[in-house]
Amino acid sequence: MYVGALSFYDSADEELEWLWKGGGKHYPDDAYAHSASLKNIYEIAYGSKEGLGNNAEWPLCLAFAAFAVRSLLNGQTPKLVGSNAKKIGVAVGFDSGDMLKIGELTEDGFAVVQRKP
């Protein structure tokens, strides 16, 4: 897991195409989390022939990332990343493209995404 930032965000884009459009990508030096929890999830998932492999790793790592990022951004605003934007999209996921938008960093703090029924 690592952190990255984009200069472009489209809040109406439910398919998260804004993650792949345009330039302005920024990855800080040593942006990786170096998470012992993620390492343990991987080791348990793939540690034996009986392990669940990707069936465990994919949902557990995605959930861990979502909760960790939500916790880190609680009470923060776009100024955290030096932005004057009114809102910044926040997504977690894998480099392969499996992504989940979890919320927006707004002038009022982090707001969880409200899914449409």
N, CA, C and O atoms as CSV, one atom per row, in Angstrom:
chain,resi,resn,atom,element,x,y,z
A,1,MET,N,N,0.854,-1.166,0.000
A,1,MET,CA,C,0.000,0.000,0.000
A,1,MET,C,C,0.899,1.227,0.000
A,1,MET,O,O,1.901,1.279,0.713
A,2,TYR,N,N,0.527,2.214,-0.809
A,2,TYR,CA,C,1.262,3.468,-0.841
A,2,TYR,C,C,0.305,4.595,-1.124
A,2,TYR,O,O,-0.859,4.374,-1.459
A,3,VAL,N,N,0.798,5.791,-0.989
A,3,VAL,CA,C,-0.026,6.973,-1.210
A,3,VAL,C,C,0.397,7.647,-2.516
A,3,VAL,O,O,1.572,7.662,-2.880
A,4,GLY,N,N,-0.578,8.190,-3.191
A,4,GLY,CA,C,-0.324,8.967,-4.400
A,4,GLY,C,C,-1.375,10.045,-4.515
A,4,GLY,O,O,-2.428,9.952,-3.884
A,5,ALA,N,N,-1.115,11.049,-5.294
A,5,ALA,CA,C,-2.066,12.147,-5.454
A,5,ALA,C,C,-2.177,12.509,-6.927
A,5,ALA,O,O,-1.244,12.313,-7.705
A,6,LEU,N,N,-3.346,13.044,-7.296
A,6,LEU,CA,C,-3.610,13.482,-8.657
A,6,LEU,C,C,-4.110,14.917,-8.622
A,6,LEU,O,O,-4.716,15.348,-7.641
A,7,SER,N,N,-3.855,15.645,-9.686
A,7,SER,CA,C,-4.343,17.023,-9.744
A,7,SER,C,C,-5.740,17.118,-10.351
A,7,SER,O,O,-6.295,18.213,-10.450
A,8,PHE,N,N,-6.320,15.977,-10.760
A,8,PHE,CA,C,-7.622,15.971,-11.414
A,8,PHE,C,C,-8.573,15.057,-10.654
A,8,PHE,O,O,-8.193,13.960,-10.244
A,9,TYR,N,N,-9.815,15.512,-10.464
A,9,TYR,CA,C,-10.825,14.700,-9.799
A,9,TYR,C,C,-12.190,15.028,-10.373
A,9,TYR,O,O,-12.542,16.199,-10.518
A,10,ASP,N,N,-12.958,14.001,-10.699
A,10,ASP,CA,C,-14.314,14.163,-11.217
A,10,ASP,C,C,-15.269,13.423,-10.287
A,10,ASP,O,O,-15.393,12.200,-10.360
A,11,SER,N,N,-15.946,14.169,-9.410
A,11,SER,CA,C,-16.811,13.546,-8.406
A,11,SER,C,C,-18.008,12.815,-9.014
A,11,SER,O,O,-18.577,11.934,-8.370
A,12,ALA,N,N,-18.399,13.162,-10.238
A,12,ALA,CA,C,-19.539,12.519,-10.885
A,12,ALA,C,C,-19.156,11.201,-11.569
A,12,ALA,O,O,-20.034,10.443,-11.981
A,13,ASP,N,N,-17.877,10.928,-11.690
A,13,ASP,CA,C,-17.391,9.740,-12.391
A,13,ASP,C,C,-17.397,8.525,-11.467
A,13,ASP,O,O,-16.452,8.311,-10.708
A,14,GLU,N,N,-18.457,7.737,-11.536
A,14,GLU,CA,C,-18.609,6.555,-10.686
A,14,GLU,C,C,-17.674,5.416,-11.088
A,14,GLU,O,O,-17.438,4.503,-10.297
A,15,GLU,N,N,-17.141,5.462,-12.306
A,15,GLU,CA,C,-16.245,4.416,-12.798
A,15,GLU,C,C,-14.787,4.680,-12.431
A,15,GLU,O,O,-13.918,3.859,-12.724
A,16,LEU,N,N,-14.514,5.811,-11.796
A,16,LEU,CA,C,-13.178,6.213,-11.353
A,16,LEU,C,C,-12.182,6.415,-12.491
A,16,LEU,O,O,-10.978,6.232,-12.312
A,17,GLU,N,N,-12.689,6.790,-13.653
A,17,GLU,CA,C,-11.805,7.055,-14.785
A,17,GLU,C,C,-10.849,8.211,-14.487
A,17,GLU,O,O,-9.775,8.293,-15.082
A,18,TRP,N,N,-11.231,9.099,-13.574
A,18,TRP,CA,C,-10.377,10.225,-13.203
A,18,TRP,C,C,-9.040,9.761,-12.644
A,18,TRP,O,O,-8.070,10.519,-12.664
A,19,LEU,N,N,-8.970,8.536,-12.147
A,19,LEU,CA,C,-7.705,8.019,-11.637
A,19,LEU,C,C,-6.678,7.806,-12.738
A,19,LEU,O,O,-5.474,7.833,-12.485
A,20,TRP,N,N,-7.150,7.596,-13.951
A,20,TRP,CA,C,-6.239,7.243,-15.042
A,20,TRP,C,C,-6.104,8.365,-16.060
A,20,TRP,O,O,-5.229,8.306,-16.923
A,21,LYS,N,N,-6.967,9.404,-15.978
A,21,LYS,CA,C,-6.926,10.508,-16.936
A,21,LYS,C,C,-5.899,11.555,-16.531
A,21,LYS,O,O,-5.518,11.674,-15.366
A,22,GLY,N,N,-5.473,12.296,-17.519
A,22,GLY,CA,C,-4.667,13.492,-17.260
A,22,GLY,C,C,-3.374,13.236,-16.529
A,22,GLY,O,O,-3.075,12.117,-16.113
A,23,GLY,N,N,-2.623,14.291,-16.385
A,23,GLY,CA,C,-1.336,14.212,-15.706
A,23,GLY,C,C,-1.464,14.656,-14.265
A,23,GLY,O,O,-2.496,14.466,-13.623
A,24,GLY,N,N,-0.410,15.241,-13.782
A,24,GLY,CA,C,-0.419,15.758,-12.432
A,24,GLY,C,C,-0.372,14.688,-11.360
A,24,GLY,O,O,-0.868,14.898,-10.254
A,25,LYS,N,N,0.225,13.528,-11.676
A,25,LYS,CA,C,0.338,12.472,-10.674
A,25,LYS,C,C,1.549,12.756,-9.788
A,25,LYS,O,O,2.590,13.215,-10.258
A,26,HIS,N,N,1.389,12.474,-8.505
A,26,HIS,CA,C,2.467,12.710,-7.558
A,26,HIS,C,C,2.570,11.534,-6.600
A,26,HIS,O,O,1.589,11.140,-5.969
A,27,TYR,N,N,3.756,10.989,-6.504
A,27,TYR,CA,C,4.029,9.925,-5.550
A,27,TYR,C,C,5.189,10.394,-4.676
A,27,TYR,O,O,6.317,10.516,-5.153
A,28,PRO,N,N,4.914,10.656,-3.402
A,28,PRO,CA,C,5.981,11.134,-2.516
A,28,PRO,C,C,7.108,10.121,-2.372
A,28,PRO,O,O,6.909,8.929,-2.606
A,29,ASP,N,N,8.285,10.588,-1.991
A,29,ASP,CA,C,9.392,9.677,-1.707
A,29,ASP,C,C,8.974,8.737,-0.589
A,29,ASP,O,O,8.343,9.155,0.382
A,30,ASP,N,N,9.325,7.475,-0.730
A,30,ASP,CA,C,9.002,6.449,0.258
A,30,ASP,C,C,7.527,6.488,0.645
A,30,ASP,O,O,7.188,6.556,1.826
A,31,ALA,N,N,6.665,6.444,-0.349
A,31,ALA,CA,C,5.219,6.541,-0.130
A,31,ALA,C,C,4.597,5.241,0.375
A,31,ALA,O,O,3.406,5.208,0.685
A,32,TYR,N,N,5.387,4.171,0.462
A,32,TYR,CA,C,4.834,2.886,0.882
A,32,TYR,C,C,4.562,2.854,2.379
A,32,TYR,O,O,5.272,3.481,3.166
A,33,ALA,N,N,3.522,2.115,2.764
A,33,ALA,CA,C,3.095,2.045,4.158
A,33,ALA,C,C,4.011,1.171,5.010
A,33,ALA,O,O,4.087,1.368,6.223
A,34,HIS,N,N,4.703,0.218,4.409
A,34,HIS,CA,C,5.531,-0.723,5.175
A,34,HIS,C,C,4.708,-1.347,6.304
A,34,HIS,O,O,5.160,-1.406,7.447
A,35,SER,N,N,3.522,-1.802,5.984
A,35,SER,CA,C,2.562,-2.283,6.967
A,35,SER,C,C,2.799,-3.742,7.355
A,35,SER,O,O,2.799,-4.630,6.503
A,36,ALA,N,N,3.000,-3.972,8.641
A,36,ALA,CA,C,3.130,-5.339,9.147
A,36,ALA,C,C,1.813,-6.093,8.979
A,36,ALA,O,O,1.815,-7.297,8.727
A,37,SER,N,N,0.694,-5.391,9.117
A,37,SER,CA,C,-0.617,-6.042,8.972
A,37,SER,C,C,-0.831,-6.555,7.557
A,37,SER,O,O,-1.297,-7.679,7.370
A,38,LEU,N,N,-0.497,-5.744,6.558
A,38,LEU,CA,C,-0.642,-6.189,5.170
A,38,LEU,C,C,0.292,-7.357,4.870
A,38,LEU,O,O,-0.078,-8.288,4.155
A,39,LYS,N,N,1.487,-7.302,5.413
A,39,LYS,CA,C,2.429,-8.405,5.221
A,39,LYS,C,C,1.875,-9.687,5.837
A,39,LYS,O,O,1.987,-10.758,5.240
A,40,ASN,N,N,1.278,-9.585,7.028
A,40,ASN,CA,C,0.701,-10.761,7.683
A,40,ASN,C,C,-0.472,-11.328,6.893
A,40,ASN,O,O,-0.614,-12.546,6.779
A,41,ILE,N,N,-1.309,-10.457,6.351
A,41,ILE,CA,C,-2.430,-10.923,5.526
A,41,ILE,C,C,-1.897,-11.731,4.340
A,41,ILE,O,O,-2.402,-12.813,4.042
A,42,TYR,N,N,-0.873,-11.198,3.668
A,42,TYR,CA,C,-0.282,-11.885,2.525
A,42,TYR,C,C,0.280,-13.247,2.937
A,42,TYR,O,O,0.041,-14.254,2.270
A,43,GLU,N,N,1.029,-13.266,4.040
A,43,GLU,CA,C,1.660,-14.514,4.482
A,43,GLU,C,C,0.625,-15.571,4.861
A,43,GLU,O,O,0.815,-16.753,4.574
A,44,ILE,N,N,-0.459,-15.160,5.499
A,44,ILE,CA,C,-1.511,-16.112,5.855
A,44,ILE,C,C,-2.237,-16.615,4.606
A,44,ILE,O,O,-2.533,-17.804,4.488
A,45,ALA,N,N,-2.516,-15.710,3.686
A,45,ALA,CA,C,-3.257,-16.080,2.467
A,45,ALA,C,C,-2.475,-17.047,1.593
A,45,ALA,O,O,-3.059,-17.959,1.008
A,46,TYR,N,N,-1.151,-16.861,1.495
A,46,TYR,CA,C,-0.337,-17.670,0.582
A,46,TYR,C,C,0.646,-18.598,1.291
A,46,TYR,O,O,1.454,-19.257,0.636
A,47,GLY,N,N,0.587,-18.655,2.625
A,47,GLY,CA,C,1.595,-19.375,3.398
A,47,GLY,C,C,1.539,-20.887,3.330
A,47,GLY,O,O,2.504,-21.551,3.708
A,48,SER,N,N,0.447,-21.445,2.862
A,48,SER,CA,C,0.346,-22.902,2.768
A,48,SER,C,C,-0.531,-23.266,1.578
A,48,SER,O,O,-1.202,-22.412,0.998
A,49,LYS,N,N,-0.514,-24.542,1.226
A,49,LYS,CA,C,-1.350,-25.002,0.115
A,49,LYS,C,C,-2.829,-24.836,0.435
A,49,LYS,O,O,-3.653,-24.692,-0.468
A,50,GLU,N,N,-3.165,-24.855,1.727
A,50,GLU,CA,C,-4.554,-24.710,2.156
A,50,GLU,C,C,-4.970,-23.236,2.248
A,50,GLU,O,O,-6.141,-22.936,2.479
A,51,GLY,N,N,-4.026,-22.333,2.070
A,51,GLY,CA,C,-4.335,-20.907,2.171
A,51,GLY,C,C,-5.330,-20.476,1.098
A,51,GLY,O,O,-5.431,-21.106,0.045
A,52,LEU,N,N,-6.049,-19.420,1.369
A,52,LEU,CA,C,-7.077,-18.944,0.440
A,52,LEU,C,C,-6.520,-18.083,-0.687
A,52,LEU,O,O,-7.256,-17.726,-1.607
A,53,GLY,N,N,-5.244,-17.747,-0.635
A,53,GLY,CA,C,-4.615,-16.980,-1.716
A,53,GLY,C,C,-5.320,-15.669,-1.980
A,53,GLY,O,O,-5.627,-14.918,-1.054
A,54,ASN,N,N,-5.575,-15.399,-3.240
A,54,ASN,CA,C,-6.191,-14.134,-3.643
A,54,ASN,C,C,-7.605,-13.972,-3.088
A,54,ASN,O,O,-8.063,-12.844,-2.906
A,55,ASN,N,N,-8.305,-15.075,-2.815
A,55,ASN,CA,C,-9.650,-14.987,-2.242
A,55,ASN,C,C,-9.634,-14.357,-0.851
A,55,ASN,O,O,-10.645,-13.817,-0.401
A,56,ALA,N,N,-8.512,-14.422,-0.184
A,56,ALA,CA,C,-8.358,-13.762,1.119
A,56,ALA,C,C,-7.630,-12.431,0.957
A,56,ALA,O,O,-8.050,-11.412,1.505
A,57,GLU,N,N,-6.541,-12.449,0.204
A,57,GLU,CA,C,-5.710,-11.246,0.084
A,57,GLU,C,C,-6.484,-10.065,-0.484
A,57,GLU,O,O,-6.414,-8.967,0.068
A,58,TRP,N,N,-7.210,-10.261,-1.560
A,58,TRP,CA,C,-7.883,-9.150,-2.244
A,58,TRP,C,C,-8.856,-8.413,-1.326
A,58,TRP,O,O,-8.698,-7.207,-1.136
A,59,PRO,N,N,-9.870,-9.092,-0.740
A,59,PRO,CA,C,-10.825,-8.342,0.072
A,59,PRO,C,C,-10.225,-7.829,1.389
A,59,PRO,O,O,-10.562,-6.731,1.833
A,60,LEU,N,N,-9.344,-8.611,2.010
A,60,LEU,CA,C,-8.797,-8.185,3.297
A,60,LEU,C,C,-7.857,-6.994,3.157
A,60,LEU,O,O,-7.899,-6.073,3.973
A,61,CYS,N,N,-7.013,-7.004,2.134
A,61,CYS,CA,C,-6.111,-5.860,1.926
A,61,CYS,C,C,-6.887,-4.611,1.520
A,61,CYS,O,O,-6.561,-3.509,1.961
A,62,LEU,N,N,-7.896,-4.774,0.696
A,62,LEU,CA,C,-8.716,-3.639,0.282
A,62,LEU,C,C,-9.452,-3.041,1.487
A,62,LEU,O,O,-9.496,-1.821,1.648
A,63,ALA,N,N,-10.019,-3.891,2.320
A,63,ALA,CA,C,-10.714,-3.415,3.517
A,63,ALA,C,C,-9.737,-2.747,4.484
A,63,ALA,O,O,-10.041,-1.693,5.042
A,64,PHE,N,N,-8.581,-3.347,4.682
A,64,PHE,CA,C,-7.582,-2.756,5.569
A,64,PHE,C,C,-7.189,-1.369,5.077
A,64,PHE,O,O,-7.115,-0.423,5.862
A,65,ALA,N,N,-6.937,-1.250,3.779
A,65,ALA,CA,C,-6.554,0.046,3.208
A,65,ALA,C,C,-7.659,1.078,3.391
A,65,ALA,O,O,-7.388,2.225,3.746
A,66,ALA,N,N,-8.895,0.679,3.151
A,66,ALA,CA,C,-10.015,1.615,3.284
A,66,ALA,C,C,-10.134,2.128,4.714
A,66,ALA,O,O,-10.286,3.330,4.929
A,67,PHE,N,N,-10.068,1.240,5.680
A,67,PHE,CA,C,-10.185,1.666,7.077
A,67,PHE,C,C,-8.967,2.474,7.527
A,67,PHE,O,O,-9.114,3.440,8.276
A,68,ALA,N,N,-7.784,2.098,7.086
A,68,ALA,CA,C,-6.578,2.833,7.470
A,68,ALA,C,C,-6.603,4.254,6.912
A,68,ALA,O,O,-6.307,5.210,7.629
A,69,VAL,N,N,-6.953,4.393,5.641
A,69,VAL,CA,C,-6.989,5.714,5.020
A,69,VAL,C,C,-8.090,6.561,5.637
A,69,VAL,O,O,-7.889,7.746,5.900
A,70,ARG,N,N,-9.234,5.970,5.865
A,70,ARG,CA,C,-10.324,6.710,6.517
A,70,ARG,C,C,-9.883,7.226,7.884
A,70,ARG,O,O,-10.171,8.370,8.235
A,71,SER,N,N,-9.208,6.415,8.636
A,71,SER,CA,C,-8.731,6.818,9.955
A,71,SER,C,C,-7.699,7.934,9.851
A,71,SER,O,O,-7.742,8.890,10.626
A,72,LEU,N,N,-6.779,7.822,8.909
A,72,LEU,CA,C,-5.736,8.837,8.735
A,72,LEU,C,C,-6.290,10.187,8.290
A,72,LEU,O,O,-5.751,11.232,8.655
A,73,LEU,N,N,-7.357,10.169,7.508
A,73,LEU,CA,C,-7.909,11.414,6.971
A,73,LEU,C,C,-8.992,12.033,7.841
A,73,LEU,O,O,-9.448,13.142,7.561
A,74,ASN,N,N,-9.404,11.345,8.876
A,74,ASN,CA,C,-10.432,11.868,9.761
A,74,ASN,C,C,-10.019,13.243,10.304
A,74,ASN,O,O,-8.965,13.382,10.925
A,75,GLY,N,N,-10.852,14.242,10.066
A,75,GLY,CA,C,-10.581,15.599,10.541
A,75,GLY,C,C,-9.654,16.412,9.653
A,75,GLY,O,O,-9.337,17.554,9.985
A,76,GLN,N,N,-9.208,15.850,8.525
A,76,GLN,CA,C,-8.306,16.569,7.618
A,76,GLN,C,C,-9.102,17.275,6.522
A,76,GLN,O,O,-10.274,16.972,6.299
A,77,THR,N,N,-8.454,18.215,5.844
A,77,THR,CA,C,-9.034,18.940,4.718
A,77,THR,C,C,-8.076,18.866,3.535
A,77,THR,O,O,-6.968,18.350,3.682
A,78,PRO,N,N,-8.476,19.372,2.357
A,78,PRO,CA,C,-7.558,19.365,1.217
A,78,PRO,C,C,-6.243,20.108,1.488
A,78,PRO,O,O,-5.257,19.878,0.788
A,79,LYS,N,N,-6.214,20.965,2.459
A,79,LYS,CA,C,-4.979,21.681,2.800
A,79,LYS,C,C,-3.887,20.726,3.270
A,79,LYS,O,O,-2.704,21.062,3.227
A,80,LEU,N,N,-4.286,19.527,3.723
A,80,LEU,CA,C,-3.320,18.506,4.127
A,80,LEU,C,C,-2.318,18.235,3.011
A,80,LEU,O,O,-1.135,18.017,3.271
A,81,VAL,N,N,-2.793,18.250,1.776
A,81,VAL,CA,C,-1.925,17.988,0.625
A,81,VAL,C,C,-1.607,19.264,-0.142
A,81,VAL,O,O,-1.198,19.211,-1.302
A,82,GLY,N,N,-1.795,20.410,0.506
A,82,GLY,CA,C,-1.447,21.688,-0.106
A,82,GLY,C,C,-2.370,22.093,-1.228
A,82,GLY,O,O,-1.954,22.791,-2.153
A,83,SER,N,N,-3.624,21.665,-1.164
A,83,SER,CA,C,-4.563,21.962,-2.236
A,83,SER,C,C,-5.593,22.987,-1.786
A,83,SER,O,O,-6.004,23.013,-0.626
A,84,ASN,N,N,-6.001,23.829,-2.724
A,84,ASN,CA,C,-7.092,24.774,-2.490
A,84,ASN,C,C,-8.407,24.256,-3.061
A,84,ASN,O,O,-9.403,24.979,-3.089
A,85,ALA,N,N,-8.411,22.998,-3.518
A,85,ALA,CA,C,-9.617,22.405,-4.084
A,85,ALA,C,C,-10.697,22.302,-3.007
A,85,ALA,O,O,-10.396,22.153,-1.822
A,86,LYS,N,N,-11.943,22.383,-3.433
A,86,LYS,CA,C,-13.063,22.243,-2.502
A,86,LYS,C,C,-13.229,20.794,-2.049
A,86,LYS,O,O,-13.672,20.532,-0.931
A,87,LYS,N,N,-12.866,19.847,-2.936
A,87,LYS,CA,C,-12.900,18.442,-2.559
A,87,LYS,C,C,-11.924,17.648,-3.410
A,87,LYS,O,O,-11.646,17.974,-4.564
A,88,ILE,N,N,-11.420,16.599,-2.794
A,88,ILE,CA,C,-10.454,15.711,-3.430
A,88,ILE,C,C,-10.967,14.290,-3.260
A,88,ILE,O,O,-11.300,13.876,-2.149
A,89,GLY,N,N,-11.031,13.548,-4.345
A,89,GLY,CA,C,-11.473,12.161,-4.269
A,89,GLY,C,C,-10.442,11.293,-3.582
A,89,GLY,O,O,-9.240,11.501,-3.742
A,90,VAL,N,N,-10.910,10.320,-2.818
A,90,VAL,CA,C,-10.034,9.395,-2.108
A,90,VAL,C,C,-10.436,7.977,-2.490
A,90,VAL,O,O,-11.584,7.571,-2.308
A,91,ALA,N,N,-9.478,7.236,-3.019
A,91,ALA,CA,C,-9.722,5.857,-3.436
A,91,ALA,C,C,-8.608,4.970,-2.897
A,91,ALA,O,O,-7.489,5.428,-2.669
A,92,VAL,N,N,-8.924,3.710,-2.699
A,92,VAL,CA,C,-7.922,2.710,-2.331
A,92,VAL,C,C,-8.026,1.587,-3.353
A,92,VAL,O,O,-9.060,1.412,-3.998
A,93,GLY,N,N,-6.954,0.838,-3.490
A,93,GLY,CA,C,-7.010,-0.268,-4.427
A,93,GLY,C,C,-5.651,-0.782,-4.797
A,93,GLY,O,O,-4.654,-0.515,-4.127
A,94,PHE,N,N,-5.629,-1.523,-5.873
A,94,PHE,CA,C,-4.436,-2.197,-6.341
A,94,PHE,C,C,-3.947,-1.559,-7.639
A,94,PHE,O,O,-4.731,-0.978,-8.390
A,95,ASP,N,N,-2.651,-1.671,-7.893
A,95,ASP,CA,C,-2.071,-1.157,-9.136
A,95,ASP,C,C,-2.731,-1.765,-10.363
A,95,ASP,O,O,-2.735,-1.155,-11.432
A,96,SER,N,N,-3.285,-2.955,-10.217
A,96,SER,CA,C,-3.910,-3.638,-11.351
A,96,SER,C,C,-5.201,-2.961,-11.797
A,96,SER,O,O,-5.732,-3.278,-12.861
A,97,GLY,N,N,-5.712,-2.024,-10.983
A,97,GLY,CA,C,-6.912,-1.305,-11.372
A,97,GLY,C,C,-8.125,-1.590,-10.523
A,97,GLY,O,O,-9.142,-0.913,-10.672
A,98,ASP,N,N,-8.059,-2.558,-9.642
A,98,ASP,CA,C,-9.180,-2.816,-8.740
A,98,ASP,C,C,-9.191,-1.723,-7.684
A,98,ASP,O,O,-8.399,-1.749,-6.742
A,99,MET,N,N,-10.097,-0.758,-7.847
A,99,MET,CA,C,-10.125,0.416,-6.984
A,99,MET,C,C,-11.503,0.600,-6.367
A,99,MET,O,O,-12.514,0.151,-6.908
A,100,LEU,N,N,-11.517,1.265,-5.231
A,100,LEU,CA,C,-12.741,1.552,-4.520
A,100,LEU,C,C,-12.679,2.984,-4.012
A,100,LEU,O,O,-11.796,3.332,-3.227
A,101,LYS,N,N,-13.619,3.817,-4.461
A,101,LYS,CA,C,-13.691,5.183,-3.941
A,101,LYS,C,C,-14.321,5.113,-2.562
A,101,LYS,O,O,-15.434,4.611,-2.407
A,102,ILE,N,N,-13.603,5.622,-1.549
A,102,ILE,CA,C,-14.119,5.540,-0.186
A,102,ILE,C,C,-14.639,6.871,0.332
A,102,ILE,O,O,-15.324,6.906,1.355
A,103,GLY,N,N,-14.330,7.960,-0.350
A,103,GLY,CA,C,-14.823,9.248,0.123
A,103,GLY,C,C,-14.176,10.419,-0.557
A,103,GLY,O,O,-13.533,10.295,-1.599
A,104,GLU,N,N,-14.367,11.568,0.069
A,104,GLU,CA,C,-13.794,12.811,-0.434
A,104,GLU,C,C,-13.228,13.602,0.738
A,104,GLU,O,O,-13.811,13.652,1.821
A,105,LEU,N,N,-12.100,14.204,0.495
A,105,LEU,CA,C,-11.519,15.120,1.456
A,105,LEU,C,C,-12.076,16.496,1.101
A,105,LEU,O,O,-11.798,17.025,0.024
A,106,THR,N,N,-12.863,17.073,2.011
A,106,THR,CA,C,-13.549,18.332,1.734
A,106,THR,C,C,-13.097,19.413,2.707
A,106,THR,O,O,-12.320,19.153,3.625
A,107,GLU,N,N,-13.591,20.623,2.494
A,107,GLU,CA,C,-13.271,21.733,3.386
A,107,GLU,C,C,-13.803,21.479,4.796
A,107,GLU,O,O,-13.321,22.078,5.758
A,108,ASP,N,N,-14.795,20.592,4.921
A,108,ASP,CA,C,-15.378,20.245,6.221
A,108,ASP,C,C,-14.767,18.977,6.809
A,108,ASP,O,O,-15.187,18.535,7.877
A,109,GLY,N,N,-13.797,18.392,6.143
A,109,GLY,CA,C,-13.163,17.161,6.602
A,109,GLY,C,C,-13.432,16.016,5.648
A,109,GLY,O,O,-13.953,16.214,4.550
A,110,PHE,N,N,-13.072,14.819,6.075
A,110,PHE,CA,C,-13.260,13.635,5.239
A,110,PHE,C,C,-14.726,13.215,5.260
A,110,PHE,O,O,-15.328,13.109,6.328
A,111,ALA,N,N,-15.297,12.978,4.092
A,111,ALA,CA,C,-16.704,12.558,3.969
A,111,ALA,C,C,-16.725,11.191,3.277
A,111,ALA,O,O,-16.171,11.026,2.191
A,112,VAL,N,N,-17.365,10.229,3.913
A,112,VAL,CA,C,-17.488,8.872,3.361
A,112,VAL,C,C,-18.435,8.919,2.170
A,112,VAL,O,O,-19.423,9.653,2.187
A,113,VAL,N,N,-18.137,8.143,1.141
A,113,VAL,CA,C,-18.992,8.044,-0.038
A,113,VAL,C,C,-20.334,7.448,0.351
A,113,VAL,O,O,-20.405,6.449,1.067
A,114,GLN,N,N,-21.377,8.069,-0.125
A,114,GLN,CA,C,-22.732,7.536,0.053
A,114,GLN,C,C,-23.116,6.820,-1.227
A,114,GLN,O,O,-23.337,7.454,-2.259
A,115,ARG,N,N,-23.196,5.511,-1.160
A,115,ARG,CA,C,-23.538,4.709,-2.340
A,115,ARG,C,C,-25.013,4.867,-2.696
A,115,ARG,O,O,-25.879,4.934,-1.824
A,116,LYS,N,N,-25.273,4.925,-3.986
A,116,LYS,CA,C,-26.660,4.979,-4.463
A,116,LYS,C,C,-27.232,3.562,-4.459
A,116,LYS,O,O,-26.558,2.624,-4.885
A,117,PRO,N,N,-28.481,3.396,-3.977
A,117,PRO,CA,C,-29.085,2.050,-3.938
A,117,PRO,C,C,-29.337,1.495,-5.319
A,117,PRO,O,O,-29.839,0.379,-5.454
